[in-house]
């Protein structure tokens, strides 16, 4: 939590990385990660995470976190992996 009572920005990276299983983390490393923060989230908010793999690049995934109650997009992320 930050000084304003919002979820700390670093937690969004954790949320995005939690969308991948342990085997994925063992086989692939993160080549790049981009996170766009759209609206704040509070500790009591429930975020629903959506994951899609790029049809053009199988090593690139898109993660979106949406506030379950309001339906607002909280963050969007693009993660590119490479084999270890």
PDB file of N, CA, C and O in Angstrom:
ATOM      1  N   UNK A   1       0.840  -1.166   0.000  1.00  0.00           N
ATOM      2  CA  UNK A   1       0.000   0.000   0.000  1.00  0.00           C
ATOM      3  C   UNK A   1       0.892   1.239   0.000  1.00  0.00           C
ATOM      4  O   UNK A   1       1.938   1.260   0.649  1.00  0.00           O
ATOM      5  N   UNK A   2       0.470   2.275  -0.736  1.00  0.00           N
ATOM      6  CA  UNK A   2       1.247   3.515  -0.758  1.00  0.00           C
ATOM      7  C   UNK A   2       0.708   4.487   0.299  1.00  0.00           C
ATOM      8  O   UNK A   2      -0.177   4.142   1.082  1.00  0.00           O
ATOM      9  N   UNK A   3       1.252   5.696   0.308  1.00  0.00           N
ATOM     10  CA  UNK A   3       0.875   6.692   1.312  1.00  0.00           C
ATOM     11  C   UNK A   3      -0.582   7.135   1.206  1.00  0.00           C
ATOM     12  O   UNK A   3      -1.155   7.626   2.179  1.00  0.00           O
ATOM     13  N   UNK A   4      -1.182   6.961   0.028  1.00  0.00           N
ATOM     14  CA  UNK A   4      -2.579   7.353  -0.171  1.00  0.00           C
ATOM     15  C   UNK A   4      -3.557   6.203   0.077  1.00  0.00           C
ATOM     16  O   UNK A   4      -4.763   6.358  -0.115  1.00  0.00           O
ATOM     17  N   UNK A   5      -3.038   5.054   0.500  1.00  0.00           N
ATOM     18  CA  UNK A   5      -3.888   3.896   0.765  1.00  0.00           C
ATOM     19  C   UNK A   5      -4.230   3.080  -0.467  1.00  0.00           C
ATOM     20  O   UNK A   5      -5.135   2.246  -0.424  1.00  0.00           O
ATOM     21  N   UNK A   6      -3.511   3.308  -1.580  1.00  0.00           N
ATOM     22  CA  UNK A   6      -3.731   2.550  -2.809  1.00  0.00           C
ATOM     23  C   UNK A   6      -2.777   1.359  -2.856  1.00  0.00           C
ATOM     24  O   UNK A   6      -1.776   1.312  -2.141  1.00  0.00           O
ATOM     25  N   UNK A   7      -3.115   0.402  -3.715  1.00  0.00           N
ATOM     26  CA  UNK A   7      -2.211  -0.715  -3.960  1.00  0.00           C
ATOM     27  C   UNK A   7      -0.910  -0.147  -4.546  1.00  0.00           C
ATOM     28  O   UNK A   7      -0.947   0.695  -5.443  1.00  0.00           O
ATOM     29  N   UNK A   8       0.226  -0.606  -4.040  1.00  0.00           N
ATOM     30  CA  UNK A   8       1.518  -0.157  -4.542  1.00  0.00           C
ATOM     31  C   UNK A   8       1.705  -0.634  -5.979  1.00  0.00           C
ATOM     32  O   UNK A   8       1.361  -1.769  -6.308  1.00  0.00           O
ATOM     33  N   UNK A   9       2.249   0.230  -6.832  1.00  0.00           N
ATOM     34  CA  UNK A   9       2.421  -0.095  -8.251  1.00  0.00           C
ATOM     35  C   UNK A   9       3.195  -1.389  -8.491  1.00  0.00           C
ATOM     36  O   UNK A   9       2.931  -2.089  -9.468  1.00  0.00           O
ATOM     37  N   UNK A  10       4.135  -1.714  -7.625  1.00  0.00           N
ATOM     38  CA  UNK A  10       4.920  -2.938  -7.825  1.00  0.00           C
ATOM     39  C   UNK A  10       4.058  -4.195  -7.704  1.00  0.00           C
ATOM     40  O   UNK A  10       4.421  -5.237  -8.251  1.00  0.00           O
ATOM     41  N   UNK A  11       2.939  -4.121  -7.009  1.00  0.00           N
ATOM     42  CA  UNK A  11       2.062  -5.291  -6.858  1.00  0.00           C
ATOM     43  C   UNK A  11       1.441  -5.708  -8.182  1.00  0.00           C
ATOM     44  O   UNK A  11       1.140  -6.886  -8.378  1.00  0.00           O
ATOM     45  N   UNK A  12       1.245  -4.756  -9.099  1.00  0.00           N
ATOM     46  CA  UNK A  12       0.649  -5.098 -10.383  1.00  0.00           C
ATOM     47  C   UNK A  12       1.559  -6.035 -11.182  1.00  0.00           C
ATOM     48  O   UNK A  12       1.074  -6.886 -11.928  1.00  0.00           O
ATOM     49  N   UNK A  13       2.866  -5.881 -11.025  1.00  0.00           N
ATOM     50  CA  UNK A  13       3.806  -6.809 -11.665  1.00  0.00           C
ATOM     51  C   UNK A  13       3.604  -8.198 -11.071  1.00  0.00           C
ATOM     52  O   UNK A  13       3.560  -9.184 -11.807  1.00  0.00           O
ATOM     53  N   UNK A  14       3.481  -8.287  -9.746  1.00  0.00           N
ATOM     54  CA  UNK A  14       3.228  -9.580  -9.092  1.00  0.00           C
ATOM     55  C   UNK A  14       1.943 -10.209  -9.619  1.00  0.00           C
ATOM     56  O   UNK A  14       1.915 -11.397  -9.943  1.00  0.00           O
ATOM     57  N   UNK A  15       0.872  -9.407  -9.705  1.00  0.00           N
ATOM     58  CA  UNK A  15      -0.406  -9.930 -10.193  1.00  0.00           C
ATOM     59  C   UNK A  15      -0.262 -10.482 -11.608  1.00  0.00           C
ATOM     60  O   UNK A  15      -0.748 -11.573 -11.905  1.00  0.00           O
ATOM     61  N   UNK A  16       0.403  -9.732 -12.476  1.00  0.00           N
ATOM     62  CA  UNK A  16       0.580 -10.169 -13.860  1.00  0.00           C
ATOM     63  C   UNK A  16       1.403 -11.449 -13.929  1.00  0.00           C
ATOM     64  O   UNK A  16       1.063 -12.363 -14.681  1.00  0.00           O
ATOM     65  N   UNK A  17       2.473 -11.524 -13.158  1.00  0.00           N
ATOM     66  CA  UNK A  17       3.330 -12.712 -13.195  1.00  0.00           C
ATOM     67  C   UNK A  17       2.637 -13.936 -12.603  1.00  0.00           C
ATOM     68  O   UNK A  17       2.961 -15.067 -12.965  1.00  0.00           O
ATOM     69  N   UNK A  18       1.687 -13.717 -11.694  1.00  0.00           N
ATOM     70  CA  UNK A  18       0.927 -14.825 -11.117  1.00  0.00           C
ATOM     71  C   UNK A  18      -0.004 -15.479 -12.135  1.00  0.00           C
ATOM     72  O   UNK A  18      -0.564 -16.540 -11.858  1.00  0.00           O
ATOM     73  N   UNK A  19      -0.178 -14.877 -13.287  1.00  0.00           N
ATOM     74  CA  UNK A  19      -1.021 -15.453 -14.336  1.00  0.00           C
ATOM     75  C   UNK A  19      -0.327 -16.593 -15.082  1.00  0.00           C
ATOM     76  O   UNK A  19      -0.927 -17.219 -15.955  1.00  0.00           O
ATOM     77  N   UNK A  20       0.914 -16.858 -14.745  1.00  0.00           N
ATOM     78  CA  UNK A  20       1.695 -17.900 -15.411  1.00  0.00           C
ATOM     79  C   UNK A  20       2.087 -18.965 -14.395  1.00  0.00           C
ATOM     80  O   UNK A  20       2.429 -18.655 -13.253  1.00  0.00           O
ATOM     81  N   UNK A  21       2.030 -20.229 -14.826  1.00  0.00           N
ATOM     82  CA  UNK A  21       2.345 -21.314 -13.899  1.00  0.00           C
ATOM     83  C   UNK A  21       3.857 -21.445 -13.674  1.00  0.00           C
ATOM     84  O   UNK A  21       4.666 -20.835 -14.372  1.00  0.00           O
ATOM     85  N   UNK A  22       4.201 -22.249 -12.692  1.00  0.00           N
ATOM     86  CA  UNK A  22       5.602 -22.425 -12.291  1.00  0.00           C
ATOM     87  C   UNK A  22       6.441 -22.956 -13.455  1.00  0.00           C
ATOM     88  O   UNK A  22       7.585 -22.539 -13.637  1.00  0.00           O
ATOM     89  N   UNK A  23       5.885 -23.860 -14.232  1.00  0.00           N
ATOM     90  CA  UNK A  23       6.639 -24.422 -15.360  1.00  0.00           C
ATOM     91  C   UNK A  23       7.004 -23.339 -16.379  1.00  0.00           C
ATOM     92  O   UNK A  23       8.092 -23.363 -16.954  1.00  0.00           O
ATOM     93  N   UNK A  24       6.106 -22.407 -16.596  1.00  0.00           N
ATOM     94  CA  UNK A  24       6.394 -21.295 -17.498  1.00  0.00           C
ATOM     95  C   UNK A  24       7.561 -20.466 -16.961  1.00  0.00           C
ATOM     96  O   UNK A  24       8.453 -20.081 -17.716  1.00  0.00           O
ATOM     97  N   UNK A  25       7.551 -20.194 -15.656  1.00  0.00           N
ATOM     98  CA  UNK A  25       8.625 -19.409 -15.047  1.00  0.00           C
ATOM     99  C   UNK A  25       9.962 -20.144 -15.083  1.00  0.00           C
ATOM    100  O   UNK A  25      11.014 -19.511 -15.170  1.00  0.00           O
ATOM    101  N   UNK A  26       9.928 -21.486 -15.017  1.00  0.00           N
ATOM    102  CA  UNK A  26      11.166 -22.269 -15.086  1.00  0.00           C
ATOM    103  C   UNK A  26      11.742 -22.259 -16.498  1.00  0.00           C
ATOM    104  O   UNK A  26      12.960 -22.213 -16.673  1.00  0.00           O
ATOM    105  N   UNK A  27      10.883 -22.301 -17.492  1.00  0.00           N
ATOM    106  CA  UNK A  27      11.323 -22.422 -18.885  1.00  0.00           C
ATOM    107  C   UNK A  27      11.637 -21.073 -19.536  1.00  0.00           C
ATOM    108  O   UNK A  27      12.510 -20.987 -20.400  1.00  0.00           O
ATOM    109  N   UNK A  28      10.921 -20.013 -19.117  1.00  0.00           N
ATOM    110  CA  UNK A  28      11.053 -18.708 -19.767  1.00  0.00           C
ATOM    111  C   UNK A  28      11.431 -17.617 -18.774  1.00  0.00           C
ATOM    112  O   UNK A  28      11.025 -17.647 -17.612  1.00  0.00           O
ATOM    113  N   UNK A  29      12.207 -16.667 -19.245  1.00  0.00           N
ATOM    114  CA  UNK A  29      12.527 -15.472 -18.482  1.00  0.00           C
ATOM    115  C   UNK A  29      11.810 -14.287 -19.109  1.00  0.00           C
ATOM    116  O   UNK A  29      11.397 -14.346 -20.267  1.00  0.00           O
ATOM    117  N   UNK A  30      11.666 -13.235 -18.361  1.00  0.00           N
ATOM    118  CA  UNK A  30      11.004 -12.037 -18.881  1.00  0.00           C
ATOM    119  C   UNK A  30      11.999 -11.243 -19.722  1.00  0.00           C
ATOM    120  O   UNK A  30      13.066 -10.860 -19.242  1.00  0.00           O
ATOM    121  N   UNK A  31      11.647 -11.004 -20.960  1.00  0.00           N
ATOM    122  CA  UNK A  31      12.477 -10.183 -21.846  1.00  0.00           C
ATOM    123  C   UNK A  31      12.119  -8.712 -21.666  1.00  0.00           C
ATOM    124  O   UNK A  31      12.998  -7.852 -21.613  1.00  0.00           O
ATOM    125  N   UNK A  32      10.813  -8.430 -21.571  1.00  0.00           N
ATOM    126  CA  UNK A  32      10.369  -7.059 -21.324  1.00  0.00           C
ATOM    127  C   UNK A  32       8.989  -7.097 -20.675  1.00  0.00           C
ATOM    128  O   UNK A  32       8.220  -8.042 -20.850  1.00  0.00           O
ATOM    129  N   UNK A  33       8.705  -6.044 -19.926  1.00  0.00           N
ATOM    130  CA  UNK A  33       7.395  -5.911 -19.300  1.00  0.00           C
ATOM    131  C   UNK A  33       7.004  -4.440 -19.321  1.00  0.00           C
ATOM    132  O   UNK A  33       7.800  -3.558 -19.001  1.00  0.00           O
ATOM    133  N   UNK A  34       5.772  -4.206 -19.704  1.00  0.00           N
ATOM    134  CA  UNK A  34       5.234  -2.847 -19.740  1.00  0.00           C
ATOM    135  C   UNK A  34       3.907  -2.864 -18.992  1.00  0.00           C
ATOM    136  O   UNK A  34       3.041  -3.695 -19.269  1.00  0.00           O
ATOM    137  N   UNK A  35       3.752  -1.948 -18.050  1.00  0.00           N
ATOM    138  CA  UNK A  35       2.502  -1.864 -17.300  1.00  0.00           C
ATOM    139  C   UNK A  35       1.974  -0.437 -17.401  1.00  0.00           C
ATOM    140  O   UNK A  35       2.694   0.530 -17.149  1.00  0.00           O
ATOM    141  N   UNK A  36       0.711  -0.330 -17.771  1.00  0.00           N
ATOM    142  CA  UNK A  36       0.028   0.958 -17.836  1.00  0.00           C
ATOM    143  C   UNK A  36      -1.008   1.000 -16.723  1.00  0.00           C
ATOM    144  O   UNK A  36      -1.931   0.186 -16.687  1.00  0.00           O
ATOM    145  N   UNK A  37      -0.848   1.954 -15.822  1.00  0.00           N
ATOM    146  CA  UNK A  37      -1.764   2.123 -14.701  1.00  0.00           C
ATOM    147  C   UNK A  37      -2.877   3.067 -15.142  1.00  0.00           C
ATOM    148  O   UNK A  37      -2.611   4.186 -15.582  1.00  0.00           O
ATOM    149  N   UNK A  38      -4.117   2.616 -15.023  1.00  0.00           N
ATOM    150  CA  UNK A  38      -5.238   3.385 -15.536  1.00  0.00           C
ATOM    151  C   UNK A  38      -5.971   4.102 -14.394  1.00  0.00           C
ATOM    152  O   UNK A  38      -6.140   5.321 -14.435  1.00  0.00           O
ATOM    153  N   UNK A  39      -6.400   3.358 -13.388  1.00  0.00           N
ATOM    154  CA  UNK A  39      -7.054   3.928 -12.207  1.00  0.00           C
ATOM    155  C   UNK A  39      -6.496   3.249 -10.961  1.00  0.00           C
ATOM    156  O   UNK A  39      -5.948   2.149 -11.033  1.00  0.00           O
ATOM    157  N   UNK A  40      -6.641   3.916  -9.817  1.00  0.00           N
ATOM    158  CA  UNK A  40      -6.118   3.353  -8.579  1.00  0.00           C
ATOM    159  C   UNK A  40      -6.960   2.160  -8.128  1.00  0.00           C
ATOM    160  O   UNK A  40      -8.137   2.039  -8.469  1.00  0.00           O
ATOM    161  N   UNK A  41      -6.327   1.294  -7.359  1.00  0.00           N
ATOM    162  CA  UNK A  41      -7.007   0.174  -6.709  1.00  0.00           C
ATOM    163  C   UNK A  41      -6.716   0.275  -5.222  1.00  0.00           C
ATOM    164  O   UNK A  41      -5.624   0.665  -4.808  1.00  0.00           O
ATOM    165  N   UNK A  42      -7.707  -0.081  -4.436  1.00  0.00           N
ATOM    166  CA  UNK A  42      -7.575  -0.061  -2.983  1.00  0.00           C
ATOM    167  C   UNK A  42      -7.412  -1.487  -2.471  1.00  0.00           C
ATOM    168  O   UNK A  42      -7.821  -2.433  -3.144  1.00  0.00           O
ATOM    169  N   UNK A  43      -6.821  -1.657  -1.289  1.00  0.00           N
ATOM    170  CA  UNK A  43      -6.574  -3.013  -0.773  1.00  0.00           C
ATOM    171  C   UNK A  43      -7.818  -3.901  -0.704  1.00  0.00           C
ATOM    172  O   UNK A  43      -7.702  -5.120  -0.839  1.00  0.00           O
ATOM    173  N   UNK A  44      -9.005  -3.323  -0.499  1.00  0.00           N
ATOM    174  CA  UNK A  44     -10.213  -4.149  -0.404  1.00  0.00           C
ATOM    175  C   UNK A  44     -10.834  -4.472  -1.770  1.00  0.00           C
ATOM    176  O   UNK A  44     -11.786  -5.249  -1.841  1.00  0.00           O
ATOM    177  N   UNK A  45     -10.312  -3.891  -2.846  1.00  0.00           N
ATOM    178  CA  UNK A  45     -10.827  -4.165  -4.190  1.00  0.00           C
ATOM    179  C   UNK A  45     -10.447  -5.573  -4.638  1.00  0.00           C
ATOM    180  O   UNK A  45      -9.369  -6.073  -4.318  1.00  0.00           O
ATOM    181  N   UNK A  46     -11.344  -6.193  -5.375  1.00  0.00           N
ATOM    182  CA  UNK A  46     -11.077  -7.492  -5.995  1.00  0.00           C
ATOM    183  C   UNK A  46     -10.803  -7.233  -7.468  1.00  0.00           C
ATOM    184  O   UNK A  46     -11.627  -6.643  -8.167  1.00  0.00           O
ATOM    185  N   UNK A  47      -9.642  -7.677  -7.935  1.00  0.00           N
ATOM    186  CA  UNK A  47      -9.280  -7.509  -9.341  1.00  0.00           C
ATOM    187  C   UNK A  47      -9.465  -8.829 -10.076  1.00  0.00           C
ATOM    188  O   UNK A  47      -9.057  -9.884  -9.590  1.00  0.00           O
ATOM    189  N   UNK A  48     -10.072  -8.761 -11.230  1.00  0.00           N
ATOM    190  CA  UNK A  48     -10.222  -9.914 -12.109  1.00  0.00           C
ATOM    191  C   UNK A  48      -9.170  -9.759 -13.191  1.00  0.00           C
ATOM    192  O   UNK A  48      -9.087  -8.714 -13.838  1.00  0.00           O
ATOM    193  N   UNK A  49      -8.364 -10.796 -13.391  1.00  0.00           N
ATOM    194  CA  UNK A  49      -7.273 -10.731 -14.365  1.00  0.00           C
ATOM    195  C   UNK A  49      -7.630 -11.517 -15.618  1.00  0.00           C
ATOM    196  O   UNK A  49      -8.140 -12.635 -15.546  1.00  0.00           O
ATOM    197  N   UNK A  50      -7.355 -10.918 -16.755  1.00  0.00           N
ATOM    198  CA  UNK A  50      -7.577 -11.550 -18.049  1.00  0.00           C
ATOM    199  C   UNK A  50      -6.228 -11.669 -18.749  1.00  0.00           C
ATOM    200  O   UNK A  50      -5.422 -10.738 -18.719  1.00  0.00           O
ATOM    201  N   UNK A  51      -5.985 -12.818 -19.379  1.00  0.00           N
ATOM    202  CA  UNK A  51      -4.716 -13.056 -20.074  1.00  0.00           C
ATOM    203  C   UNK A  51      -4.999 -13.503 -21.498  1.00  0.00           C
ATOM    204  O   UNK A  51      -5.881 -14.326 -21.743  1.00  0.00           O
ATOM    205  N   UNK A  52      -4.237 -12.949 -22.433  1.00  0.00           N
ATOM    206  CA  UNK A  52      -4.317 -13.351 -23.837  1.00  0.00           C
ATOM    207  C   UNK A  52      -2.904 -13.449 -24.384  1.00  0.00           C
ATOM    208  O   UNK A  52      -2.035 -12.652 -24.031  1.00  0.00           O
ATOM    209  N   UNK A  53      -2.680 -14.428 -25.246  1.00  0.00           N
ATOM    210  CA  UNK A  53      -1.388 -14.591 -25.913  1.00  0.00           C
ATOM    211  C   UNK A  53      -1.505 -13.975 -27.297  1.00  0.00           C
ATOM    212  O   UNK A  53      -2.491 -14.189 -28.002  1.00  0.00           O
ATOM    213  N   UNK A  54      -0.500 -13.215 -27.678  1.00  0.00           N
ATOM    214  CA  UNK A  54      -0.505 -12.553 -28.980  1.00  0.00           C
ATOM    215  C   UNK A  54      -0.508 -13.587 -30.104  1.00  0.00           C
ATOM    216  O   UNK A  54       0.338 -14.481 -30.119  1.00  0.00           O
ATOM    217  N   UNK A  55      -1.441 -13.480 -31.038  1.00  0.00           N
ATOM    218  CA  UNK A  55      -1.434 -14.417 -32.172  1.00  0.00           C
ATOM    219  C   UNK A  55      -0.220 -14.207 -33.085  1.00  0.00           C
ATOM    220  O   UNK A  55       0.207 -15.136 -33.771  1.00  0.00           O
ATOM    221  N   UNK A  56       0.330 -13.004 -33.095  1.00  0.00           N
ATOM    222  CA  UNK A  56       1.484 -12.699 -33.947  1.00  0.00           C
ATOM    223  C   UNK A  56       2.799 -13.126 -33.304  1.00  0.00           C
ATOM    224  O   UNK A  56       3.769 -13.411 -34.006  1.00  0.00           O
ATOM    225  N   UNK A  57       2.837 -13.171 -31.966  1.00  0.00           N
ATOM    226  CA  UNK A  57       4.073 -13.494 -31.256  1.00  0.00           C
ATOM    227  C   UNK A  57       3.720 -14.331 -30.028  1.00  0.00           C
ATOM    228  O   UNK A  57       3.276 -13.787 -29.017  1.00  0.00           O
ATOM    229  N   UNK A  58       3.908 -15.619 -30.103  1.00  0.00           N
ATOM    230  CA  UNK A  58       3.521 -16.539 -29.022  1.00  0.00           C
ATOM    231  C   UNK A  58       4.282 -16.285 -27.725  1.00  0.00           C
ATOM    232  O   UNK A  58       3.880 -16.784 -26.673  1.00  0.00           O
ATOM    233  N   UNK A  59       5.371 -15.520 -27.776  1.00  0.00           N
ATOM    234  CA  UNK A  59       6.139 -15.201 -26.565  1.00  0.00           C
ATOM    235  C   UNK A  59       5.666 -13.906 -25.910  1.00  0.00           C
ATOM    236  O   UNK A  59       6.279 -13.440 -24.950  1.00  0.00           O
ATOM    237  N   UNK A  60       4.593 -13.326 -26.415  1.00  0.00           N
ATOM    238  CA  UNK A  60       4.084 -12.073 -25.879  1.00  0.00           C
ATOM    239  C   UNK A  60       2.674 -12.284 -25.334  1.00  0.00           C
ATOM    240  O   UNK A  60       1.805 -12.826 -26.017  1.00  0.00           O
ATOM    241  N   UNK A  61       2.463 -11.849 -24.096  1.00  0.00           N
ATOM    242  CA  UNK A  61       1.158 -11.997 -23.455  1.00  0.00           C
ATOM    243  C   UNK A  61       0.641 -10.645 -22.987  1.00  0.00           C
ATOM    244  O   UNK A  61       1.407  -9.751 -22.626  1.00  0.00           O
ATOM    245  N   UNK A  62      -0.675 -10.523 -23.005  1.00  0.00           N
ATOM    246  CA  UNK A  62      -1.356  -9.315 -22.570  1.00  0.00           C
ATOM    247  C   UNK A  62      -2.145  -9.659 -21.309  1.00  0.00           C
ATOM    248  O   UNK A  62      -2.900 -10.631 -21.298  1.00  0.00           O
ATOM    249  N   UNK A  63      -1.979  -8.874 -20.255  1.00  0.00           N
ATOM    250  CA  UNK A  63      -2.698  -9.062 -19.003  1.00  0.00           C
ATOM    251  C   UNK A  63      -3.470  -7.776 -18.719  1.00  0.00           C
ATOM    252  O   UNK A  63      -2.933  -6.675 -18.837  1.00  0.00           O
ATOM    253  N   UNK A  64      -4.733  -7.936 -18.345  1.00  0.00           N
ATOM    254  CA  UNK A  64      -5.550  -6.791 -17.974  1.00  0.00           C
ATOM    255  C   UNK A  64      -6.196  -7.073 -16.629  1.00  0.00           C
ATOM    256  O   UNK A  64      -6.768  -8.144 -16.426  1.00  0.00           O
ATOM    257  N   UNK A  65      -6.110  -6.119 -15.708  1.00  0.00           N
ATOM    258  CA  UNK A  65      -6.731  -6.236 -14.397  1.00  0.00           C
ATOM    259  C   UNK A  65      -7.920  -5.302 -14.310  1.00  0.00           C
ATOM    260  O   UNK A  65      -7.787  -4.096 -14.519  1.00  0.00           O
ATOM    261  N   UNK A  66      -9.087  -5.857 -14.001  1.00  0.00           N
ATOM    262  CA  UNK A  66     -10.324  -5.093 -13.936  1.00  0.00           C
ATOM    263  C   UNK A  66     -10.898  -5.162 -12.529  1.00  0.00           C
ATOM    264  O   UNK A  66     -10.893  -6.220 -11.900  1.00  0.00           O
ATOM    265  N   UNK A  67     -11.386  -4.041 -12.042  1.00  0.00           N
ATOM    266  CA  UNK A  67     -12.038  -3.997 -10.739  1.00  0.00           C
ATOM    267  C   UNK A  67     -13.368  -4.741 -10.856  1.00  0.00           C
ATOM    268  O   UNK A  67     -14.226  -4.376 -11.659  1.00  0.00           O
ATOM    269  N   UNK A  68     -13.527  -5.789 -10.044  1.00  0.00           N
ATOM    270  CA  UNK A  68     -14.721  -6.639 -10.142  1.00  0.00           C
ATOM    271  C   UNK A  68     -16.009  -5.858  -9.885  1.00  0.00           C
ATOM    272  O   UNK A  68     -17.009  -6.076 -10.568  1.00  0.00           O
ATOM    273  N   UNK A  69     -15.993  -4.961  -8.917  1.00  0.00           N
ATOM    274  CA  UNK A  69     -17.203  -4.226  -8.531  1.00  0.00           C
ATOM    275  C   UNK A  69     -17.575  -3.143  -9.551  1.00  0.00           C
ATOM    276  O   UNK A  69     -18.726  -3.059  -9.978  1.00  0.00           O
ATOM    277  N   UNK A  70     -16.604  -2.324  -9.935  1.00  0.00           N
ATOM    278  CA  UNK A  70     -16.894  -1.198 -10.823  1.00  0.00           C
ATOM    279  C   UNK A  70     -16.822  -1.562 -12.302  1.00  0.00           C
ATOM    280  O   UNK A  70     -17.417  -0.886 -13.142  1.00  0.00           O
ATOM    281  N   UNK A  71     -16.087  -2.638 -12.622  1.00  0.00           N
ATOM    282  CA  UNK A  71     -15.886  -3.017 -14.017  1.00  0.00           C
ATOM    283  C   UNK A  71     -14.831  -2.191 -14.725  1.00  0.00           C
ATOM    284  O   UNK A  71     -14.579  -2.395 -15.912  1.00  0.00           O
ATOM    285  N   UNK A  72     -14.203  -1.252 -14.006  1.00  0.00           N
ATOM    286  CA  UNK A  72     -13.177  -0.394 -14.603  1.00  0.00           C
ATOM    287  C   UNK A  72     -11.856  -1.139 -14.744  1.00  0.00           C
ATOM    288  O   UNK A  72     -11.475  -1.928 -13.880  1.00  0.00           O
ATOM    289  N   UNK A  73     -11.164  -0.874 -15.851  1.00  0.00           N
ATOM    290  CA  UNK A  73      -9.823  -1.428 -16.052  1.00  0.00           C
ATOM    291  C   UNK A  73      -8.871  -0.676 -15.136  1.00  0.00           C
ATOM    292  O   UNK A  73      -8.809   0.553 -15.176  1.00  0.00           O
ATOM    293  N   UNK A  74      -8.131  -1.404 -14.315  1.00  0.00           N
ATOM    294  CA  UNK A  74      -7.185  -0.820 -13.359  1.00  0.00           C
ATOM    295  C   UNK A  74      -5.802  -0.717 -13.993  1.00  0.00           C
ATOM    296  O   UNK A  74      -5.131   0.309 -13.873  1.00  0.00           O
ATOM    297  N   UNK A  75      -5.376  -1.794 -14.674  1.00  0.00           N
ATOM    298  CA  UNK A  75      -4.075  -1.767 -15.340  1.00  0.00           C
ATOM    299  C   UNK A  75      -4.094  -2.676 -16.555  1.00  0.00           C
ATOM    300  O   UNK A  75      -4.898  -3.602 -16.658  1.00  0.00           O
ATOM    301  N   UNK A  76      -3.178  -2.381 -17.475  1.00  0.00           N
ATOM    302  CA  UNK A  76      -2.938  -3.216 -18.653  1.00  0.00           C
ATOM    303  C   UNK A  76      -1.451  -3.499 -18.713  1.00  0.00           C
ATOM    304  O   UNK A  76      -0.632  -2.632 -18.408  1.00  0.00           O
ATOM    305  N   UNK A  77      -1.107  -4.707 -19.105  1.00  0.00           N
ATOM    306  CA  UNK A  77       0.298  -5.087 -19.143  1.00  0.00           C
ATOM    307  C   UNK A  77       0.597  -5.930 -20.375  1.00  0.00           C
ATOM    308  O   UNK A  77      -0.226  -6.727 -20.824  1.00  0.00           O
ATOM    309  N   UNK A  78       1.795  -5.730 -20.904  1.00  0.00           N
ATOM    310  CA  UNK A  78       2.300  -6.560 -21.992  1.00  0.00           C
ATOM    311  C   UNK A  78       3.623  -7.150 -21.519  1.00  0.00           C
ATOM    312  O   UNK A  78       4.527  -6.422 -21.109  1.00  0.00           O
ATOM    313  N   UNK A  79       3.727  -8.477 -21.580  1.00  0.00           N
ATOM    314  CA  UNK A  79       4.941  -9.168 -21.125  1.00  0.00           C
ATOM    315  C   UNK A  79       5.478 -10.000 -22.273  1.00  0.00           C
ATOM    316  O   UNK A  79       4.744 -10.761 -22.904  1.00  0.00           O
ATOM    317  N   UNK A  80       6.755  -9.849 -22.531  1.00  0.00           N
ATOM    318  CA  UNK A  80       7.412 -10.663 -23.561  1.00  0.00           C
ATOM    319  C   UNK A  80       8.406 -11.585 -22.870  1.00  0.00           C
ATOM    320  O   UNK A  80       9.216 -11.149 -22.052  1.00  0.00           O
ATOM    321  N   UNK A  81       8.330 -12.876 -23.215  1.00  0.00           N
ATOM    322  CA  UNK A  81       9.200 -13.898 -22.631  1.00  0.00           C
ATOM    323  C   UNK A  81      10.232 -14.371 -23.640  1.00  0.00           C
ATOM    324  O   UNK A  81      10.065 -14.215 -24.849  1.00  0.00           O
ATOM    325  N   UNK A  82      11.310 -14.956 -23.108  1.00  0.00           N
ATOM    326  CA  UNK A  82      12.296 -15.622 -23.943  1.00  0.00           C
ATOM    327  C   UNK A  82      12.748 -16.884 -23.212  1.00  0.00           C
ATOM    328  O   UNK A  82      12.789 -16.926 -21.983  1.00  0.00           O
ATOM    329  N   UNK A  83      13.091 -17.919 -23.999  1.00  0.00           N
ATOM    330  CA  UNK A  83      13.536 -19.177 -23.389  1.00  0.00           C
ATOM    331  C   UNK A  83      14.834 -18.966 -22.639  1.00  0.00           C
ATOM    332  O   UNK A  83      15.715 -18.225 -23.075  1.00  0.00           O
ATOM    333  N   UNK A  84      14.932 -19.637 -21.497  1.00  0.00           N
ATOM    334  CA  UNK A  84      16.158 -19.535 -20.683  1.00  0.00           C
ATOM    335  C   UNK A  84      17.245 -20.385 -21.268  1.00  0.00           C
ATOM    336  O   UNK A  84      18.350 -20.433 -20.728  1.00  0.00           O
TER     337      UNK A  84
END
